[in-house]
């Protein structure tokens, strides 16, 4: 114990705070508390003014919206809180730290999406802008409707006649069917060059070949009939 006591006595004692330092610290603490109290009083007074402004706005039947000047976030939060209690709409616009402000609206005069988008872009909203945006929206809706109708007409389109019927009066029904079969696309070809396809004849060439074949058949039939008659 004597050894421990001697060691403790030999150690340096922590520096003591003199009376001057104590007074300075006390003064700083009091100044801080005073600033806090002043700020709280300032915010309280601001809230009272906002409540008066919003109450007056609500009671005015002709008022539809009101724009507050740009202010810091802490003051905007008070306006949002008071507006929520008063059951009205509040929106913030502008750039934070530069010109951020709040606009309040009565719910029966709620802003449209066009108005909100315009204000968010930092542009002015008025009747002329509202009319222009409405016309643009109606024009786009009309174009979309016309496009949908056009697609529906194409999907429901029924041709008056098929190409195999088009040449029926020229080469006969059977020949037209034969032409249709010969000119029908072959799915086995796939996406290959045209020179690799088996039949490279045009429609005109195909029809000419069919007419020639028909004439040969008719001539053969006539020859056959003549032979039969001579035999009899």
C-alpha positions in Angstrom: 0.0 0.0 0.0 2.8 2.4 0.8 4.4 1.6 -2.5 1.2 2.2 -4.4 0.5 5.5 -2.5 4.0 6.7 -3.3 3.5 5.9 -7.0 0.2 7.8 -7.1 1.7 10.8 -5.4 4.5 10.9 -7.9 2.2 10.9 -10.9 1.3 14.3 -12.5 -2.1 15.5 -11.5 -4.6 16.5 -14.4 -4.5 20.1 -15.2 -7.1 22.0 -13.3 -9.5 24.5 -15.0 -9.0 27.9 -13.7 -11.8 30.3 -12.9 -11.3 32.3 -16.2 -11.7 29.2 -18.4 -14.8 28.1 -16.4 -16.4 31.5 -16.9 -15.7 31.4 -20.7 -17.2 27.9 -21.1 -20.3 29.0 -19.1 -20.7 32.0 -21.3 -20.4 29.9 -24.5 -23.0 27.5 -23.2 -25.4 30.3 -22.3 -24.9 31.9 -25.7 -25.6 28.6 -27.5 -28.8 28.1 -25.4 -29.8 31.6 -26.1 -29.4 31.1 -29.9 -31.4 27.9 -29.7 -34.2 29.7 -27.8 -34.2 32.5 -30.3 -34.3 30.1 -33.3 -37.2 28.2 -31.7 -39.0 31.4 -31.1 -38.4 32.5 -34.7 -39.8 29.2 -36.1 -42.8 29.5 -33.7 -43.5 33.0 -35.0 -43.1 31.8 -38.6 -45.5 29.0 -38.0 -48.1 31.4 -36.6 -47.8 33.6 -39.7 -48.1 30.6 -42.0 -51.2 29.4 -40.2 -52.8 32.9 -40.5 -51.9 33.0 -44.2 -53.3 29.5 -44.9 -56.5 30.1 -42.9 -57.1 33.3 -44.9 -56.4 31.4 -48.1 -58.9 28.6 -47.2 -61.7 31.1 -46.3 -61.2 33.1 -49.5 -63.7 31.5 -52.0 -62.0 33.2 -55.0 -58.5 31.9 -54.1 -57.4 28.8 -55.9 -53.6 28.7 -55.3 -50.9 30.7 -53.5 -47.2 30.9 -54.0 -44.8 31.3 -51.1 -41.4 33.0 -51.6 -38.3 30.9 -51.9 -37.0 29.7 -48.5 -34.9 27.1 -46.6 -36.0 23.6 -46.1 -36.8 23.9 -42.4 -39.3 26.7 -43.2 -40.8 24.7 -46.1 -41.3 21.8 -43.8 -43.4 24.0 -41.5 -45.6 25.1 -44.5 -46.1 21.4 -45.5 -47.1 20.5 -42.0 -49.6 23.4 -41.7 -51.0 22.6 -45.2 -51.6 19.0 -44.2 -53.4 20.0 -41.1 -55.6 22.4 -43.1 -56.3 19.6 -45.7 -54.9 21.5 -48.7 -52.3 20.5 -51.3 -48.7 21.7 -51.1 -46.0 21.2 -53.8 -42.3 22.3 -53.8 -40.7 23.6 -57.0 -37.4 25.1 -58.0 -33.8 24.2 -57.3 -32.7 23.3 -53.7 -30.5 26.0 -52.2 -31.3 28.4 -55.0 -34.9 29.2 -55.6 -36.9 26.3 -54.0 -40.4 27.5 -53.1 -43.9 26.1 -52.2 -47.3 26.5 -53.9 -50.5 25.6 -52.1 -53.8 24.5 -53.8 -57.3 23.9 -52.7 -58.2 20.3 -53.3 -61.2 21.3 -55.5 -58.7 23.2 -57.6 -56.0 20.6 -57.7 -53.3 21.2 -60.4 -53.2 19.1 -63.5 -50.2 17.0 -64.5 -49.5 19.5 -67.2 -49.4 22.3 -64.7 -47.2 20.4 -62.3 -44.8 19.3 -65.0 -44.6 22.9 -66.3 -43.8 24.3 -62.9 -41.2 21.6 -62.2 -39.4 22.6 -65.3 -39.2 26.2 -64.0 -41.6 27.5 -66.7 -44.5 29.8 -66.2 -48.0 28.4 -66.1 -50.9 30.4 -67.7 -54.0 29.9 -69.8 -52.1 30.1 -73.0 -49.7 27.3 -72.0 -52.7 25.2 -70.7 -54.4 25.6 -74.1 -51.3 24.7 -76.1 -50.7 21.6 -74.1 -54.3 20.5 -74.3 -54.3 20.9 -78.1 -51.1 18.9 -78.3 -52.5 16.1 -76.1 -55.7 16.0 -78.2 -53.7 15.9 -81.4 -51.6 13.0 -80.1 -54.7 11.1 -79.0 -56.3 11.6 -82.4 -53.1 10.3 -84.1 -53.0 7.3 -81.9 -56.7 6.6 -82.6 -56.2 6.9 -86.4 -53.2 4.6 -86.2 -55.1 2.0 -84.3 -58.0 2.2 -86.8 -55.5 1.9 -89.7 -53.9 -1.2 -88.2 -57.3 -2.8 -87.6 -58.3 -2.1 -91.2 -55.2 -3.8 -92.4 -55.7 -6.8 -90.1 -59.3 -7.2 -91.3 -58.6 -6.6 -95.0 -60.1 -9.2 -97.4 -59.0 -9.0 -101.0 -61.7 -8.9 -103.7 -60.0 -11.6 -105.7 -56.9 -13.8 -105.6 -54.2 -13.8 -108.3 -55.1 -17.3 -109.3 -58.6 -16.0 -110.2 -57.2 -13.0 -112.0 -56.0 -15.0 -115.0 -58.8 -17.5 -115.0 -60.6 -15.9 -118.0 -57.3 -16.1 -120.0 -56.0 -19.6 -119.4 -58.8 -21.4 -117.7 -59.3 -22.4 -114.1 -57.1 -25.5 -114.1 -54.3 -23.6 -115.7 -54.6 -20.8 -113.2 -54.4 -23.2 -110.4 -51.3 -24.8 -111.9 -49.8 -21.3 -112.2 -50.6 -20.6 -108.6 -48.9 -23.9 -107.6 -45.8 -23.2 -109.7 -45.4 -19.7 -108.4 -46.1 -20.5 -104.8 -43.3 -19.9 -102.4 -41.4 -22.9 -101.2 -40.6 -22.6 -97.5 -37.7 -25.1 -97.8 -35.7 -22.5 -99.8 -35.3 -20.3 -96.7 -33.3 -17.1 -97.0 -31.1 -18.0 -99.9 -30.1 -16.0 -103.1 -32.7 -16.1 -105.9 -30.2 -17.8 -108.3 -30.1 -20.8 -106.0 -33.9 -21.4 -106.3 -35.1 -24.2 -108.6 -37.7 -22.2 -110.6 -36.4 -18.8 -111.7 -39.1 -18.1 -114.3 -41.2 -15.0 -114.1 -45.0 -15.1 -113.9 -45.2 -14.1 -117.6 -42.9 -16.9 -118.6 -44.8 -19.4 -116.5 -48.1 -18.4 -118.0 -46.6 -18.6 -121.5 -45.3 -22.1 -120.8 -48.7 -23.1 -119.5 -50.5 -21.8 -122.6 -48.0 -23.6 -124.8 -48.6 -26.8 -122.9 -52.4 -26.3 -123.2 -52.0 -25.9 -127.0 -50.0 -29.1 -127.2 -52.6 -30.9 -125.2 -55.4 -29.6 -127.5 -53.4 -30.6 -130.6 -52.7 -34.0 -129.2 -56.4 -34.4 -128.4 -57.4 -33.4 -131.9 -54.8 -35.8 -133.4 -56.1 -38.6 -131.2 -59.7 -37.8 -132.3 -58.7 -37.8 -135.9 -57.0 -41.2 -135.5 -60.1 -42.6 -133.9 -62.3 -41.3 -136.6 -60.1 -42.7 -139.4 -60.0 -46.1 -137.7 -63.8 -46.2 -137.6 
